[in-house]
Amino acid sequence: MAVCLNRLFSLSARSMSTVGFVGLGNMGGYMAKNLVKAGKDVVVYDVNDASVQDLKSSGAGACSTPSELAGRSDVIVTMVPSSPHVQEVFTGSEGLLKSLKPGTLCIDSSTIDPAVSKDIDSAVRAAGGHFYDAPVSGGVVAAEKGILTFMVGGDADKFDQVKSYLDHMGANVIHCGANGNGLVVKLCNNMMLAISMIGAAETLNMGVRMGMEKKLLSDILGKSTARCWSIDTYNPVPGVMEGVPASRDYEGGFGATLMLKDLGLAELMADGSDSPIVLGKMAKNIYDELCQDEKFAPKDFGVIFKKLNEQ
């Protein structure tokens, strides 16, 4: 009886854990909402007050600083744009580490430099917490539907606990090994994604100019050996698919500037491991040129099709 009561108390305490969520952008906003929908007690922070108010209307609590959020949370998920943002969120004057409670589980889903992730891991450990890198793949649609793929790096002993939270936001949660390994996989994925998106955009643009109907061409390519995510799930041609950024003038989605940032990180990783990435470097140069045009820089990375189509 005592064992059963202790187990019930443990399960009850776990279900009452407060989840703090930092970063409510195109992806993070939906991820946090899915935690709320799952019945979690969620508190949020973002520099954009409108994003915070949107989560409050969904049932989350609001915090004025990351430090306040850390003091109220047992589990913290961060989803911010880049390495400097992660460093500021954790180590800034009002950062998470200022009020981090011993034993807090920190899950960073940002896509950053693996070396920075390892530095944050050391800082969190020194504060008595546990840190996992858990970048995501799947895009905004998958974030909204809660079917993201999480690539997790960190100690195996608490992976099941990490997974229990990520399962509410994703369909695939995969342990990749030590801290930083999740980011290695994510940067490999995004480099390949950038290359395939450029290839898809060039191919579709050429076919349409040759007189092919865009939906028919996309359907055939999606059933042929050229099939890829950029063709059959995230098509960059306006009017081919509903619900993707191309159908709304490339608004929302995964920004071209973020793709450029990830390609830069992949290049650093390649240089550090003496790995030749001829196409990866070409893709970085293409997105660098794209992002120099203020018309394209704020848009989803599929806007590369529009640039090609207008040339």
C-alpha positions, 0 to 999 in steps of 0.5 A, a space after each residue: 500500500 505504501 509503495 502504491 501511495 508513493 507511486 501515486 504521489 510521484 505521478 501527481 507531483 510530476 503532473 503538477 510540474 510547471 513548464 516554462 517556455 521562452 520564445 514564442 515565434 512562428 514555431 515556439 508559439 504553437 509548441 507552447 500552445 500544444 503543451 497547454 492543450 496537453 494540460 500542462 501548467 505553462 508559463 511563458 516569456 517573449 520579447 514580443 508582448 503580443 505573442 505573450 498575450 496570445 499564449 495568455 489567451 490560450 491559458 498560459 501564465 506570463 513572466 516579465 523576464 527569463 529569471 522570473 520564469 526560471 523561478 516558477 518552472 520545473 522544466 524549461 523549453 527555449 526556442 529562440 533564433 540564434 546562439 547569442 539569443 540562447 546565451 542571453 536567455 540563460 546567462 544575461 543579467 535577467 537570465 534563467 541561471 539567475 533563478 534556476 532551481 536545482 534539478 530543473 530540466 532545461 530543453 533548448 530547441 533552438 538551432 545554434 552552434 554545438 559549441 555554444 550548446 556545450 557551454 550552456 550545458 556546463 553552466 546549467 550543470 554548475 547551477 544544479 540543472 540538467 540541459 539537453 539540446 533538442 532542435 526540431 524539424 518539420 516546419 510551422 505546419 508540423 509545429 501547429 499539428 504537434 508532429 515535429 521531429 526532435 533530435 535530442 542530445 544529452 545524458 541518457 538517464 533523463 531522456 525518458 523524462 525529456 521525451 515525456 514533454 516533447 511527445 506533446 509537441 512532436 511525433 518523433 523524439 530521437 536520442 542522438 547521443 551526447 550534448 550537441 549531437 542533436 544540433 549536429 543532426 539538425 545542421 546536417 538536415 538543414 544544409 540538405 534541406 537548403 540544397 534540395 529547396 534550391 534544386 526544387 525551385 530551379 526545377 519547378 521554375 524551368 518546367 513551368 517556363 517550358 509550359 508545364 502546369 505547375 500542379 501537374 509537374 509537382 505531382 509527377 515529381 512527387 511520385 518520381 525519383 526526384 521526390 523530396 520534402 520541398 516538392 511534396 510537402 512544402 512546395 515553393 510554387 504559389 498555388 500548388 499547395 494550401 497551408 504552406 508559406 508559398 500560398 500566402 506570399 511566403 509569410 510565416 514559415 522558416 525565414 530565409 535569414 534563419 536558413 542562412 544562419 544555419 548554413 553558416 553554422 553548418 559551414 563552421 562545422 564542416 570546416 572544423 571537421 575537414 568535411 568538404 561541402 561543395 553544394 553546402 557552400 554554394 547554397 550558403 552563397 545563394 541564400 546570402 545573395 537572397 537575403 541581401 534583398 530586403 524584399 526577400 530577406 524577411 520571407 520564408 526560405 522557399 521564396 528562392 522560387 520567387 527570386 528565380 521566377 522574377 529573373 
